[in-house]
Amino acid sequence: MKIRNKKDMILNGNMYKTLILLSIPIMINNLIQTLYNLADGIWVSKLGSVQFAATSFVWPVNFFVYFHRIWTIHCWDLYIIPVIRRR
């Protein structure tokens, strides 16, 4: 499907079909992430309870770093690159 068709589908298409189509990659990503965390938890729990607790502590830090990276890229694309192009 071309970009123009996707834009038309989002703006003028069936809302429920569009939501389902857009949510499928997110659901697949969440499933993979959950399976990864489950396998990680099983493996680390064999090392000990403190090590298993460390994975629960590190996850929010990891999420913050990931979110900050995405936010920085987003700001770079929206605010800095247009200023550079105007010069």
C-alpha positions in Angstrom: 0.0 0.0 0.0 1.4 3.4 -1.0 1.8 6.3 1.4 -1.0 8.2 -0.3 -3.4 5.3 0.1 -2.5 5.0 3.8 -3.1 8.7 4.3 -6.4 8.4 2.5 -7.3 5.3 4.6 -6.5 7.1 7.8 -8.4 10.3 6.9 -11.4 8.8 5.0 -11.5 5.1 5.6 -13.4 2.9 8.1 -12.2 4.0 11.6 -12.4 0.5 13.1 -10.4 -1.1 10.3 -7.8 1.6 10.4 -7.4 1.3 14.2 -7.0 -2.5 13.9 -4.4 -2.2 11.1 -2.4 0.5 12.9 -2.5 -1.4 16.2 -1.3 -4.8 14.9 2.5 -3.8 14.8 2.1 -2.4 18.4 0.5 -5.6 19.6 3.2 -7.8 18.0 5.9 -5.6 19.6 4.2 -5.9 23.0 4.0 -9.7 22.6 7.7 -10.0 21.7 8.7 -7.7 24.6 6.6 -9.7 27.0 8.1 -13.0 25.8 11.6 -11.5 26.1 10.9 -10.3 29.7 9.5 -13.7 30.6 12.5 -15.6 29.3 14.8 -13.1 30.9 13.0 -13.4 34.2 13.2 -17.2 34.1 16.9 -17.2 33.3 17.8 -14.5 35.8 15.7 -16.1 38.6 18.1 -19.1 38.5 20.9 -16.8 39.6 19.1 -15.6 42.7 16.4 -13.3 44.0 18.6 -10.2 44.3 19.6 -10.6 40.6 15.9 -11.0 39.6 15.0 -7.9 41.6 17.7 -6.0 39.7 16.0 -6.6 36.4 12.8 -5.1 37.8 14.8 -2.0 38.9 16.6 -1.6 35.6 13.5 -1.7 33.4 12.3 1.8 34.2 15.8 3.2 33.7 16.0 1.4 30.4 12.5 2.8 29.4 13.6 6.3 30.4 16.7 6.1 28.2 14.7 4.8 25.3 12.0 7.4 25.6 14.6 10.2 25.9 16.3 8.9 22.7 13.1 8.9 20.8 12.1 12.3 22.1 15.5 13.8 21.1 15.2 12.4 17.6 11.6 13.7 17.3 12.7 17.2 18.5 15.6 17.2 16.1 13.4 16.3 13.2 10.7 18.8 14.1 12.6 21.8 15.3 16.3 21.8 14.5 16.4 20.5 10.9 13.8 23.0 9.6 15.8 25.8 11.1 19.0 24.5 9.4 17.2 24.2 6.1 16.0 27.8 6.2 19.5 29.1 6.3 
